[in-house]
Amino acid sequence: MTNSRFYITLSLFGVSTLSLCSATVRLSPPEPNMGKIQAKTDTQVAEFFESKIRPLLSTKCTGCHGATKQAGGLRLDTPAATKAGGVSGLAITPGNPDSSLLIQAVRYDGKLKMPPGGKLNPDEIAALTEWVKAGAVWPAAKVSIAAQKYTQNGDYVITDEQRSFWSFKPITNPKVPKVKNAAWCKTQVDKFILSKLEEKGYAPNKVADRYTLIRRATLDLTGLPPTFEETKAFVSDTATNAYENLLDRLLASPRYGERWGRIWLDVARFADTKGYVFEEDRVYHNAYTYRDYVIRAMNSDLPYDRFIKEQLAADMMDLGEDKR
């Protein structure tokens, strides 16, 4: 079987993705009991800021106090600007929330009431209060030790160690290992697998029956279980290449692109909503066009280099009438 999508599947299977999620923590007003973030580790302080404070400032404050607009001369999207304050004075007194204008404003304690559209909920006020009480720590973006190791004068340097990574090496024909149970092997690839099993003293699992085989292959390549009719047809197929025919059918299915396109969409951090947005349309209405493009690319065996180029510079490429 030489279908190139089989190799795309293998390469994508090795891609790890990062899935970000946040949990809502209920705080007990009026004074939160958060274990005093002053005593927490730098990592915990950073996690508190990123999960509670930054989203709050972004959604409720920076519309009027951000990069494009600074009502009252106050900006709340950078640590320096936040601590500098505005025309009314310092917005924050680190360690003393009661004397901080920011906290007074969100509590609606005086003439200044922020945000003007409505008071924050008690949990949000409590989180801001605890943050200021802990010193209004705004974790700085740090360059990882690994990244520092590979930089010189700010320029990225590819090391010999990185160049030796398996996927960057030229394709070679390695020597096929000898195995004890040669009868078990149906292809040369099997010998590589079996040699490692024998090296560890392991024996291969028993051969899967056809019911199991079609279920595994169908779920893996399409993300869906086989139908009763598909299972019955495969089990009763007496052809010597029945399994190869099954794989070709699954790879030709539109469901293949949907299944494996999803993996790429995760890598590309695709989303059809804007996340922390509550006062504007949260939906990217044309996002589905990129999703459909990725699915078509998988199903049409689009070469990987072309796939990347089209995403980076499609407007500079001759695509004819296909501008989708």
C-alpha positions in Angstrom: 0.0 0.0 0.0 1.6 3.3 -1.1 -1.2 5.8 -0.3 0.6 8.9 1.0 -2.1 9.6 3.5 -1.0 6.5 5.5 2.3 8.3 6.1 0.6 11.6 7.0 -1.3 9.6 9.6 1.9 8.3 11.1 3.5 11.7 11.2 0.5 13.4 12.7 0.2 10.6 15.3 3.6 11.7 16.7 2.6 15.4 17.1 1.8 16.3 20.7 -0.5 19.1 21.4 -1.1 21.3 24.3 -4.7 21.7 25.5 -5.4 24.7 27.7 -8.3 24.8 30.1 -9.2 26.8 33.2 -11.3 26.0 36.2 -13.6 28.4 38.0 -12.7 28.7 41.7 -15.4 30.0 44.0 -14.2 32.6 46.4 -16.0 33.4 49.7 -16.8 37.1 49.9 -16.2 39.5 51.3 -12.6 38.4 52.2 -11.3 35.5 50.1 -9.6 32.5 51.7 -7.1 31.7 49.0 -4.3 30.3 51.1 -2.6 33.7 50.8 -1.0 33.9 47.5 1.9 35.7 49.1 3.1 32.4 50.5 2.7 30.5 47.3 5.4 29.5 44.8 6.2 31.7 41.8 4.5 29.1 39.6 1.3 29.2 41.7 1.3 33.1 41.7 1.7 33.0 37.9 -1.1 30.5 37.5 -3.4 32.7 39.7 -2.6 35.8 37.6 -3.1 34.0 34.3 -6.3 32.3 35.3 -7.9 35.1 37.3 -6.4 38.5 36.9 -5.3 38.7 33.3 -8.7 37.5 31.8 -10.5 39.9 34.2 -8.4 42.9 33.1 -8.7 41.9 29.5 -12.5 41.5 29.4 -13.6 44.2 31.9 -10.9 46.8 31.8 -8.7 47.1 28.7 -11.6 48.2 26.5 -11.3 51.6 28.1 -7.8 51.3 29.6 -5.8 49.4 26.9 -3.4 50.1 24.1 -5.9 52.0 21.9 -7.8 53.9 24.6 -6.7 55.2 28.0 -9.6 56.8 29.8 -8.4 59.0 32.5 -4.8 58.4 31.4 -5.0 54.9 32.9 -3.7 51.9 31.1 -4.2 48.3 32.5 -2.6 46.0 29.9 1.1 46.2 31.0 2.6 45.9 34.5 4.5 49.3 34.2 1.5 51.2 33.0 -0.8 49.6 35.6 1.4 50.6 38.4 2.0 54.1 36.9 -1.6 55.0 37.3 -3.5 57.8 35.5 -4.6 61.4 36.0 -6.2 60.6 39.4 -3.0 59.2 40.7 -1.6 55.7 41.4 -4.2 53.0 40.6 -2.6 50.4 42.8 -0.8 50.5 46.2 0.8 47.1 46.3 0.1 45.3 49.6 -2.8 47.7 50.5 -6.0 47.1 48.5 -8.1 49.5 50.7 -6.0 52.5 49.6 -5.8 51.4 46.0 -7.9 53.5 43.6 -8.4 50.4 41.4 -10.0 48.4 44.3 -12.0 51.4 45.5 -13.4 51.9 42.0 -14.4 48.2 41.4 -16.0 48.2 44.9 -18.0 51.3 44.0 -16.8 52.8 47.3 -16.5 56.4 46.0 -17.3 58.7 43.1 -15.2 56.6 40.8 -17.1 53.5 39.8 -15.6 51.0 37.4 -16.5 49.4 35.2 -19.2 51.9 34.4 -21.4 49.3 32.8 -22.0 47.4 36.0 -20.3 46.3 39.2 -18.0 43.2 39.0 -19.3 40.2 40.8 -18.0 39.4 44.4 -15.6 36.7 43.2 -13.9 39.1 40.7 -13.6 41.8 43.3 -12.2 39.3 45.8 -9.6 38.1 43.2 -8.4 41.6 42.4 -8.3 42.4 46.1 -6.1 39.4 46.9 -3.9 40.2 44.0 -3.2 43.7 45.1 -2.8 42.5 48.7 -0.1 40.1 47.5 1.8 42.9 45.9 0.1 43.1 42.5 2.5 40.6 41.1 2.5 40.6 37.3 4.6 37.6 36.2 7.1 38.6 33.5 7.5 36.4 30.4 10.6 34.4 30.9 12.8 32.8 28.3 13.1 29.1 29.1 16.4 27.6 30.0 16.2 25.5 26.8 15.6 28.6 24.7 18.5 30.5 26.4 20.8 27.6 25.6 20.1 28.0 21.8 20.4 31.8 21.5 23.4 33.9 20.7 23.0 37.7 20.7 19.3 37.2 20.4 19.6 35.0 17.2 18.2 31.5 17.2 20.9 28.9 16.7 20.2 25.3 15.5 22.5 23.0 17.4 24.0 19.7 16.2 21.8 17.9 18.8 18.7 19.4 17.1 19.9 18.6 13.7 20.3 14.9 14.7 16.6 14.6 15.5 15.3 11.6 13.6 12.8 13.5 11.5 15.5 15.8 10.1 17.8 13.1 9.0 17.9 11.9 5.4 16.0 8.7 4.6 18.2 5.7 4.6 17.8 1.9 4.2 18.8 0.5 7.6 20.0 -3.0 8.0 17.1 -5.4 8.6 17.6 -7.2 12.0 17.6 -10.9 12.3 14.8 -12.4 14.5 14.2 -15.8 16.0 10.5 -16.1 15.0 10.9 -15.2 11.4 7.6 -17.0 10.5 5.7 -14.3 12.4 6.9 -11.5 10.2 4.9 -10.6 7.1 6.9 -7.5 6.1 10.4 -6.2 6.8 8.9 -3.7 9.2 7.7 -6.6 11.3 11.3 -7.7 11.8 12.2 -4.3 13.4 9.3 -4.6 15.7 9.9 -8.2 16.6 13.6 -7.7 17.2 12.9 -5.2 20.0 10.3 -7.5 21.5 12.7 -10.4 21.5 15.4 -8.2 22.9 13.2 -7.5 25.9 12.0 -11.1 26.2 8.5 -10.3 25.0 6.3 -12.3 22.6 3.9 -10.7 20.1 0.2 -10.6 21.0 -2.0 -13.2 19.3 -3.3 -12.3 15.9 -6.5 -10.2 16.1 -9.6 -11.7 14.6 -11.3 -9.9 11.8 -14.0 -8.3 13.9 -11.3 -6.7 16.1 -9.2 -5.8 13.1 -11.8 -3.8 11.2 -12.9 -2.1 14.3 -9.4 -0.9 15.1 -8.6 0.2 11.6 -11.9 2.0 11.1 -11.8 3.9 14.4 -8.1 4.8 13.9 -8.5 6.2 10.3 -12.0 7.6 10.4 -12.8 8.1 14.1 -16.0 6.1 13.7 -16.8 2.4 14.4 -17.6 0.2 11.4 -21.2 -0.4 10.4 -22.7 -3.9 10.7 -22.7 -4.3 6.9 -19.0 -3.2 6.7 -18.0 -5.7 9.4 -20.0 -8.5 7.8 -18.5 -7.8 4.4 -14.9 -7.8 5.7 -15.3 -10.9 7.8 -16.6 -12.8 4.9 -14.0 -11.5 2.4 -11.8 -14.4 1.4 -9.4 -12.4 -0.7 -5.7 -12.5 0.3 -5.6 -8.7 0.2 -8.8 -8.1 2.1 -7.1 -6.1 4.8 -5.2 -3.9 2.2 -8.5 -3.3 0.5 -10.1 -2.3 3.8 -7.3 0.3 4.4 -7.6 1.7 0.9 -11.3 2.1 1.4 -10.9 3.9 4.7 -8.2 6.2 3.4 -10.4 7.1 0.5 -13.3 8.0 2.8 -14.2 11.7 3.4 -14.2 10.7 7.1 -10.4 10.2 6.9 -9.8 14.0 6.4 -12.3 14.9 9.1 -10.6 12.5 11.6 -7.0 13.5 10.9 -7.7 17.1 10.0 -8.9 17.6 13.6 -5.4 16.7 14.8 -3.8 19.5 12.7 -6.5 22.0 13.8 -5.4 21.3 17.4 -1.8 21.9 16.4 -2.8 25.2 14.7 -4.8 26.1 17.8 -7.9 26.5 15.7 -11.0 27.9 17.3 -14.3 29.2 16.1 -14.8 31.5 19.1 -12.7 34.2 20.7 -12.4 32.9 24.2 -12.4 35.6 26.9 -14.8 37.9 25.0 -18.2 38.8 26.5 -19.1 42.2 25.2 -18.7 41.6 21.5 -19.5 38.8 19.0 -17.6 35.8 20.2 -17.9 33.9 17.0 -15.4 33.8 14.1 -18.1 33.5 11.4 -15.7 32.4 8.6 -13.6 30.0 10.7 -15.3 27.0 9.1 -13.6 27.8 5.8 -10.2 27.1 7.2 -11.5 23.9 8.9 -12.9 22.7 5.5 -9.6 23.6 3.8 -7.7 21.4 6.1 -10.1 18.5 5.6 -9.8 18.9 1.8 -6.0 18.9 2.1 -6.0 15.7 4.0 -8.4 14.0 1.6 -6.7 15.1 -1.5 -3.2 14.0 -0.5 -1.9 17.6 -0.6 1.9 17.5 -0.2 3.0 18.7 3.2 5.3 21.5 1.9 2.5 22.8 -0.3 0.1 22.5 2.7 2.4 24.8 4.8 3.0 27.3 2.0 -0.7 27.7 1.2 -1.4 28.6 4.9 1.5 31.0 5.1 1.3 32.7 1.7 -1.7 31.7 -0.2 -2.3 35.3 -1.4 1.2 35.2 -3.1 0.6 31.9 -4.9 -0.9 31.1 -8.2 -4.0 29.2 -7.2 -6.0 29.8 -10.3 -9.7 30.0 -9.6 -9.4 28.2 -6.3 -9.2 31.0 -3.7 -11.0 29.0 -1.0 
